Amino acid sequence: MSALFAAAAAQRGVPMAVVGVDSDGAATLYPHKLLLSRPDLHVAWRGHKPPEHPIVLIDRVRGAAAGGGRV
């Protein structure tokens, strides 16, 4: 799953680090399986599965996507 996000970020030149967290405490804080956080730790997106088109999400997070619908 993280490979899809990493590939989309790389395609747009957005630096990204994928971190796996194996902690019961993290599951309490973040009930979704996937989380995209900005460098300032703002949660930009969360979900249980990656969006159908991760590049659209990356564009929206970096401010390059038009529209306001859900990804």
Contact map, one row per residue, 1 for C-alpha under 8 A:
11111000000000000000000000000000000000000000000011000000000000000000000
11111100000000000100000000000000000000000000000000000000000000000000000
11111110000000000000000000000000000000000000000000000000000000000000000
11111111000000000000000000000000000000000000000001000100000000000000000
11111111100000000000000000000000000000000000000001000110010000000000000
01111111110000011100000000000000000000000000000000000000000000000000000
00111111111000000000000000000000000000000000000000000000000000000000000
00011111111100000000000000000000000000000000000000000110010000000000000
00001111111111110000000000000000000000000000000000000010010000000000000
00000111111111110000000000000000000000000000000000000000000000000000000
00000011111111000000000000000000000000000000000000000000000000000000000
00000001111111000000000000000000000000000000000000000000011000000000000
00000000111111100000000000000000000000000000000000000000000000000000000
00000000111111110000000000000000000000000000000000000000000000000000000
00000000110011111000000000000000000000000000000000000000000000000000000
00000100110001111100000000000000000000000000000000000000000000000000000
00000100000000111110000000000000000000000000000000000000000000000000000
01000100000000011111000000000000000000000000000000000000000000000000000
00000000000000001111100000000000000000000000000000000000000000000000000
00000000000000000111110000000000000000000000000000000000000000000000000
00000000000000000011111001000000000000000000000000000000000000000000000
00000000000000000001111101000000000000000000000000000000000000000000000
00000000000000000000111111100000000000000000000000000000000000000000000
00000000000000000000011111110000000000000000000000000000000000000000000
00000000000000000000001111111000000000000000000000000000000000000000000
00000000000000000000111111111110000000000000000000000000000000000000000
00000000000000000000001111111111000000000000000000000000000000000000000
00000000000000000000000111111110000000000000000000000000000000000000000
00000000000000000000000011111110000000000000000000000000000000000000000
00000000000000000000000001111111101000000000000000000000000000000000000
00000000000000000000000001111111100000000000000000000000000000000000000
00000000000000000000000000100111111000000000011100000000000000000000000
00000000000000000000000000000111111000000000011110000000000000000000000
00000000000000000000000000000001111100000000011111000000000000000000000
00000000000000000000000000000101111110000011111000000000000000000000000
00000000000000000000000000000000011111000011110000000000000000000000000
00000000000000000000000000000000001111111111100000000000000000000000000
00000000000000000000000000000000000111111111000000000000000000000000000
00000000000000000000000000000000000011111100000000000000000000000000000
00000000000000000000000000000000000011111100000000000000000000000000000
00000000000000000000000000000000000011111110000000000000000000000000000
00000000000000000000000000000000000011111111000000000000000000000000000
00000000000000000000000000000000001111001111110000000000000000000000000
00000000000000000000000000000000001111000111110000000000000010000000000
00000000000000000000000000000000001110000011111000000000000000000000000
00000000000000000000000000000001111100000011111100000000000000000000000
00000000000000000000000000000001111000000000111111000000000000000000000
00000000000000000000000000000001110000000000011111000000000000000000000
10000000000000000000000000000000110000000000001111100000000000000000000
10011000000000000000000000000000010000000000001111110100000000000000000
00000000000000000000000000000000000000000000000011111100100000000000001
00000000000000000000000000000000000000000000000001111100000000000000000
00000000000000000000000000000000000000000000000000111111100000000000001
00011001000000000000000000000000000000000000000001111111110000000000000
00001001100000000000000000000000000000000000000000001111111000000000000
00000000000000000000000000000000000000000000000000001111111100001000001
00000000000000000000000000000000000000000000000000101111111110000000001
00001001100100000000000000000000000000000000000000000111111111000000000
00000000000100000000000000000000000000000000000000000011111111111000000
00000000000000000000000000000000000000000000000000000001111111111100000
00000000000000000000000000000000000000000001000000000000111111111000000
00000000000000000000000000000000000000000000000000000000011111111000000
00000000000000000000000000000000000000000000000000000000001111111000000
00000000000000000000000000000000000000000000000000000000001111111100000
00000000000000000000000000000000000000000000000000000001001111111110000
00000000000000000000000000000000000000000000000000000000000100011111000
00000000000000000000000000000000000000000000000000000000000000001111100
00000000000000000000000000000000000000000000000000000000000000000111110
00000000000000000000000000000000000000000000000000000000000000000011111
00000000000000000000000000000000000000000000000000000000000000000001111
00000000000000000000000000000000000000000000000000101001100000000000111
